[in-house]
């Protein structure tokens, strides 16, 4: 009996090792080369991101200006009856204990476009809540006043996202550093319905295409999916790009969950780390019928889109009038210097996506398609309010708004070029919410690219 059990365990171990070896070879050979719809190769993106961008963006996102995100996590789902919030402890929103609330930031009437800076007492960081997945969403009244001053002179624009009502009492500031994106256990019909709605109702799918657009959907007789991809390649560039952006965002989120997976919580202590098995389930070409490699390539494509937006918006931030205000002049100057270094690196990247090829048809048709593009994406941002897991909703809303801000930038090139140097412009503007979302969303993509490299290393170690 023991011998049989030992033989079975050995067989399972050898089988797992063999499958990991096969996946590693397929993964290494297929995730390479030039991406569709652009002239950039995956290897160049890996080197650029992992050595130039990733270290800098991580430092930037630790700065006070970028670590606090204002969000309403209690908005009702506008599309179907509320499923109720996720009851898993890792999904829950837990306020920071009263004794640990930050002292706050004192700030008077402040114009974020002026040169002056007000002195303010330093923020005492809130001690991280030890409950797994807890969202620390409580800040002092002084902090809230400071954040309100940041946004006082912001001007709303033609948005690609549904904006939260800033007058709502449910609007809260969340410390993103204390609430990292990671696996929470949120899954099932509620999570499935969110992504299915995003793909099926918002990706320009015609009635004649029966294959589910959701790449995680079960096959309906189309074993290799080539009919679907033939249809996708037959779409105009704009509609094809839209699908690839959503797929890339989906892939990036899945990578975050695989890379920060709850591996063990024994003895009252949680251990988070990479789950190779989970990564293979989502991206192994054999287990996904070839879909996994396409998903990862769409991640790289999305990275290029947002990288292009950073290079385009650089002139907006290069103006001396723009100050990333927190009330701490020395830190604010250092934050802007680091941000401009990232923008300069983005501008120097030699293989950007050419957004000028989009909406380049006849004026009326191009304008109609652009508006349809915007409304589809805006609808997706509303779907994020249907996510039952509070932590998942937080990061979903942030990354969606970040991508929406990137699209807004790409479609505002003329307005950005004509910005006045020494006075607040009445044309193109970014709110603090958009700035925080844009950089954090790009930081998530940068992390995903880095994690793909890490999983490659782990798979090679298995071999």
C-alpha positions in Angstrom: 0.0 0.0 0.0 2.8 2.4 1.0 4.8 1.4 -2.1 1.8 2.1 -4.3 1.2 5.4 -2.8 4.9 6.3 -3.2 4.8 5.2 -6.8 1.7 7.4 -7.4 3.3 10.4 -5.8 6.5 9.9 -7.8 4.4 9.6 -11.0 2.6 12.8 -10.2 5.9 14.6 -9.5 7.4 13.4 -12.7 4.3 14.3 -14.7 4.3 17.8 -13.1 8.0 18.3 -13.9 7.5 17.1 -17.5 4.5 19.5 -18.0 6.5 22.4 -16.5 9.4 21.5 -18.9 7.1 21.5 -21.9 5.4 24.8 -20.8 8.7 26.4 -20.2 9.9 25.6 -23.7 6.7 26.7 -25.4 6.6 29.9 -23.2 10.1 30.8 -24.1 9.7 30.1 -27.8 6.3 31.7 -28.4 6.6 34.9 -26.3 9.1 36.6 -28.5 9.4 38.8 -31.6 7.5 41.7 -33.0 4.0 42.6 -31.7 1.0 43.0 -34.1 -0.1 46.5 -35.0 3.3 48.1 -34.0 7.0 47.8 -34.8 8.3 46.9 -31.4 9.6 43.5 -30.2 9.0 41.9 -26.8 12.7 41.6 -26.0 13.2 45.4 -26.3 10.3 46.1 -24.0 11.7 43.6 -21.4 15.1 45.3 -21.3 13.7 48.8 -21.3 11.1 48.2 -18.6 13.1 45.9 -16.3 16.2 48.0 -16.2 15.1 51.6 -16.9 11.5 52.1 -16.0 10.6 49.6 -13.3 13.1 50.8 -10.6 12.1 54.4 -11.1 8.4 53.9 -11.2 8.4 51.9 -8.0 10.2 54.8 -6.2 7.8 57.3 -7.6 4.7 55.5 -6.4 6.1 55.5 -2.9 5.9 59.3 -2.9 3.0 60.9 -0.9 1.5 62.5 -4.0 1.0 59.1 -5.7 0.3 56.8 -2.8 -3.2 58.2 -1.9 -6.1 57.5 -4.2 -9.5 59.0 -3.7 -12.3 56.5 -4.5 -15.9 55.6 -3.8 -16.0 51.9 -3.2 -19.7 51.9 -2.3 -21.3 53.0 -5.6 -24.1 50.6 -6.6 -23.8 48.4 -9.7 -25.8 50.2 -12.4 -26.3 47.1 -14.6 -27.7 44.2 -12.5 -29.0 43.5 -9.0 -26.3 43.8 -6.4 -24.6 40.4 -5.7 -23.5 41.6 -2.3 -19.9 42.2 -1.3 -17.4 39.4 -1.1 -17.4 37.9 2.3 -13.8 36.6 2.1 -11.6 38.4 4.7 -9.0 39.3 2.1 -11.7 41.3 0.2 -12.9 43.3 3.1 -12.6 47.0 3.6 -11.3 47.6 7.1 -10.6 51.2 8.4 -7.3 52.0 10.0 -7.7 51.9 13.8 -8.5 55.3 15.3 -5.2 55.3 17.2 -3.2 54.9 14.0 -4.9 57.6 11.9 -2.2 59.9 10.3 -1.8 63.3 11.8 -2.6 64.8 8.4 -1.5 67.6 6.2 -2.2 71.2 7.0 -2.7 73.4 3.9 -4.4 76.7 3.2 -5.8 78.0 0.0 -3.2 76.7 -2.5 -3.0 77.0 -6.2 -1.2 73.9 -7.5 0.1 75.9 -10.5 1.9 78.5 -8.4 5.6 78.5 -7.5 5.0 79.0 -3.8 4.8 76.1 -1.3 3.2 76.1 2.1 5.0 74.4 5.0 3.2 71.5 6.6 3.9 69.0 9.3 5.0 65.6 8.0 2.5 62.8 7.6 2.8 60.0 10.2 2.3 56.9 8.3 -0.6 54.7 9.4 0.7 51.4 10.7 -0.3 48.6 8.3 -3.3 46.7 9.4 -2.4 43.0 9.9 -5.8 41.6 8.9 -5.2 40.0 5.5 -6.5 42.2 2.6 -7.8 45.0 4.8 -8.1 48.3 3.0 -7.0 51.2 5.2 -9.4 54.0 4.0 -9.4 56.3 7.0 -7.4 59.5 7.1 -7.5 62.6 9.4 -9.7 65.6 8.6 -6.5 67.6 7.9 -5.4 65.1 5.3 -8.7 65.3 3.6 -8.5 69.1 3.5 -5.1 68.9 2.0 -6.3 66.5 -0.7 -9.2 68.8 -1.4 -6.8 71.7 -1.9 -4.9 69.5 -4.4 -8.0 69.2 -6.4 -9.4 72.7 -5.9 -8.1 74.0 -9.3 -8.6 70.9 -11.3 -10.8 71.2 -14.4 -12.9 68.2 -15.7 -12.4 67.3 -19.3 -13.8 65.0 -21.9 -13.3 61.8 -19.9 -13.0 58.2 -21.0 -14.1 57.0 -17.6 -17.2 57.4 -15.4 -16.1 59.7 -12.6 -17.1 59.2 -9.0 -19.3 62.0 -7.5 -16.8 63.9 -5.4 -19.6 65.3 -3.2 -20.6 61.8 -2.1 -20.0 61.1 1.6 -18.7 57.7 0.5 -15.7 59.2 -1.2 -12.6 58.1 0.8 -8.8 58.3 0.5 -7.0 54.9 0.3 -3.3 54.4 1.0 -2.3 52.2 -2.0 1.0 51.2 -0.3 -0.9 49.6 2.6 -3.3 47.9 0.3 -1.3 46.1 -2.4 -3.1 44.3 -5.3 -2.9 40.6 -4.7 -5.0 37.4 -4.8 -8.0 37.6 -2.5 -9.9 34.4 -3.5 -12.7 36.4 -5.2 -14.1 34.3 -8.0 -17.2 32.5 -9.1 -20.4 33.8 -10.8 -20.0 37.4 -9.6 -16.4 37.8 -10.9 -17.3 35.9 -14.1 -20.2 38.2 -14.9 -18.1 41.4 -14.6 -15.5 40.2 -17.1 -18.0 38.6 -19.4 -20.0 41.9 -19.5 -16.8 43.8 -20.3 -15.9 41.5 -23.2 -19.3 40.6 -24.6 -21.1 44.0 -24.5 -18.3 46.5 -25.0 -15.7 45.1 -27.4 -17.6 45.8 -30.7 -18.6 42.2 -31.1 -21.1 41.5 -33.9 -23.9 39.1 -33.5 -22.4 36.8 -36.2 -19.5 35.9 -33.9 -20.5 33.1 -31.6 -17.2 32.4 -29.8 -17.0 34.1 -26.4 -14.7 37.1 -26.5 -13.8 36.5 -22.9 -10.6 34.4 -23.2 -11.5 32.5 -20.0 -14.9 31.4 -21.4 -15.3 27.7 -22.3 -15.0 26.9 -25.9 -18.2 26.4 -27.9 -17.0 24.1 -30.6 -14.2 26.4 -31.9 -11.3 24.4 -30.6 -8.4 26.5 -31.9 -10.2 29.9 -32.0 -8.8 30.7 -35.4 -12.1 31.7 -36.8 -12.4 34.3 -34.0 -8.9 35.6 -34.6 -9.5 35.8 -38.4 -12.5 37.9 -37.5 -10.5 40.0 -35.1 -7.8 40.7 -37.7 -10.5 41.8 -40.1 -11.6 44.6 -37.9 -10.5 48.1 -38.3 -7.4 49.1 -36.3 -9.4 51.0 -33.7 -11.7 48.2 -32.8 -8.9 45.7 -32.8 -6.9 47.9 -30.5 -9.8 48.2 -28.1 -10.1 44.5 -27.7 -6.4 44.1 -27.2 -6.4 46.9 -24.5 -9.0 45.1 -22.5 -7.3 41.7 -22.9 -4.0 43.3 -21.9 -5.6 44.8 -18.8 -7.2 41.4 -17.9 -3.8 39.7 -18.3 -2.0 42.2 -16.2 -4.5 41.8 -13.4 -4.2 38.0 -13.6 -0.4 38.3 -13.4 -0.6 40.4 -10.2 -2.8 37.8 -8.6 -0.4 35.0 -9.6 2.7 36.9 -8.4 1.2 37.8 -5.0 -0.7 34.6 -4.1 -1.5 33.5 -0.6 0.8 30.5 -0.3 0.4 29.8 3.4 -1.2 31.4 6.4 -0.2 29.0 9.2 0.8 30.1 12.6 -1.1 33.4 12.2 1.3 34.7 9.5 0.5 35.0 5.9 3.1 34.2 3.2 2.5 35.8 -0.2 4.5 34.9 -3.3 4.5 33.6 -6.9 2.3 30.7 -7.7 3.7 29.0 -10.8 0.8 26.6 -11.1 -1.7 29.4 -11.2 0.4 31.2 -13.8 0.4 28.1 -16.0 -3.4 27.7 -15.6 -3.9 31.2 -17.0 -1.1 31.4 -19.6 0.1 27.9 -20.5 -0.4 27.5 -24.3 -1.4 23.8 -23.8 -3.9 24.6 -21.0 -5.4 27.6 -22.8 -5.4 26.1 -26.3 -2.8 28.6 -27.5 -4.6 31.6 -25.9 -2.1 32.2 -23.1 0.6 33.6 -25.4 -1.9 36.0 -27.1 -3.0 37.3 -23.7 0.6 38.1 -22.7 1.3 39.8 -26.0 -1.7 42.0 -25.4 -0.2 42.9 -22.1 2.9 44.1 -23.9 0.7 46.0 -26.4 -1.1 47.8 -23.6 2.2 48.7 -22.0 3.2 50.4 -25.3 0.0 52.3 -25.4 0.4 53.7 -21.9 4.1 54.3 -22.4 3.2 56.4 -25.5 0.8 58.4 -23.4 3.6 59.2 -20.9 5.8 60.5 -23.7 3.0 62.6 -25.1 2.0 64.2 -21.8 5.5 65.1 -20.8 5.2 68.8 -21.9 2.3 69.2 -19.6 4.4 68.4 -16.6 7.6 70.0 -17.8 6.1 73.5 -17.3 7.5 75.3 -14.2 3.9 76.2 -13.2 3.0 72.5 -12.5 3.9 71.4 -9.0 2.9 68.1 -7.6 1.7 69.7 -4.4 1.7 68.0 -1.0 2.8 71.0 1.1 6.3 69.7 1.6 8.4 71.7 -0.8 11.5 69.6 -0.8 9.6 66.4 -1.3 7.4 67.9 -4.0 10.5 69.0 -6.0 12.1 65.6 -5.7 8.8 63.9 -6.8 8.6 66.1 -9.9 12.3 65.5 -10.7 11.8 61.8 -10.5 8.6 62.0 -12.6 10.4 64.0 -15.3 13.2 61.4 -15.5 10.6 58.8 -16.2 9.0 61.0 -18.9 12.4 61.5 -20.5 13.0 57.8 -20.5 9.6 57.3 -22.1 10.3 59.9 -24.8 13.7 58.3 -25.6 12.1 54.9 -26.3 12.7 54.3 -30.0 9.8 52.0 -30.9 6.6 53.8 -29.8 3.1 52.8 -31.0 1.9 55.2 -33.7 -1.4 56.5 -32.5 -1.7 58.8 -35.5 -2.9 55.7 -37.5 -6.0 55.6 -35.4 -9.2 57.6 -36.4 -7.4 58.7 -39.6 -10.3 58.1 -42.0 -12.9 60.6 -43.2 -13.5 63.3 -40.6 -17.1 62.5 -39.9 -16.6 58.7 -39.7 -13.4 59.2 -37.6 -15.2 61.4 -35.2 -18.1 59.0 -34.8 -15.7 56.0 -34.2 -13.7 58.0 -31.7 -16.9 58.9 -29.7 -18.0 55.2 -29.9 -14.6 54.2 -28.7 -14.8 56.6 -25.7 -18.3 55.6 -24.7 -17.5 51.9 -24.8 -14.5 52.5 -22.5 -16.6 54.7 -20.3 -19.1 52.0 -19.9 -16.4 49.6 -18.8 -15.4 52.0 -16.0 -19.0 51.8 -14.8 -18.9 48.0 -14.7 -16.0 48.2 -12.2 -18.6 49.3 -9.7 -20.1 45.8 -10.0 -17.0 44.1 -8.6 -18.0 42.5 -5.3 -14.5 42.4 -3.8 -13.6 45.8 -2.4 -9.9 45.4 -3.0 -10.4 44.1 -6.5 -12.8 47.0 -7.1 -10.2 49.5 -5.8 -7.5 48.3 -8.2 -10.0 47.8 -11.1 -11.3 51.3 -10.9 -7.7 52.7 -10.6 -6.3 50.8 -13.5 -9.4 51.5 -15.7 -9.1 55.2 -14.9 -5.4 55.1 -15.6 -6.0 53.6 -19.1 -8.8 56.1 -19.7 -6.5 58.9 -18.9 -3.8 57.5 -21.3 -6.4 57.4 -24.1 -7.5 61.0 -23.2 -3.8 62.1 -23.6 -3.3 60.3 -26.9 -6.4 62.0 -28.4 -5.3 65.5 -27.1 -1.9 65.9 -28.8 -2.7 69.3 -30.3 -4.1 70.7 -27.0 -1.0 69.5 -25.1 1.4 71.1 -27.7 -0.3 74.5 -27.3 -0.2 74.7 -23.5 0.9 78.1 -22.1 4.0 78.0 -20.0 3.4 80.3 -17.1 -0.4 80.2 -16.5 -3.1 77.6 -16.0 -4.5 76.6 -19.3 -8.2 76.6 -20.1 -7.7 73.7 -22.5 -6.1 70.4 -21.7 -6.1 69.6 -18.0 -5.4 66.6 -15.8 -7.0 66.3 -12.4 -5.0 64.9 -9.5 -7.2 61.8 -9.7 -6.2 61.2 -13.3 -2.5 61.8 -12.6 -2.4 59.4 -9.7 -4.4 56.8 -11.7 -2.2 57.2 -14.8 1.1 56.6 -13.0 -0.2 53.9 -10.8 -1.8 52.0 -13.7 1.4 52.2 -15.7 3.3 51.1 -12.6 1.0 48.0 -12.5 1.9 47.2 -16.1 5.6 47.7 -15.5 5.3 45.3 -12.5 3.5 42.8 -14.8 6.3 42.8 -17.3 8.8 42.3 -14.6 6.8 39.5 -13.1 6.6 37.7 -16.5 10.4 37.8 -16.4 10.4 36.4 -12.9 8.0 33.5 -13.9 10.3 32.8 -16.8 13.2 32.4 -14.4 11.1 30.1 -12.1 10.1 28.0 -15.1 13.7 27.6 -16.2 14.6 26.5 -12.6 12.0 23.8 -12.9 13.8 22.5 -16.1 
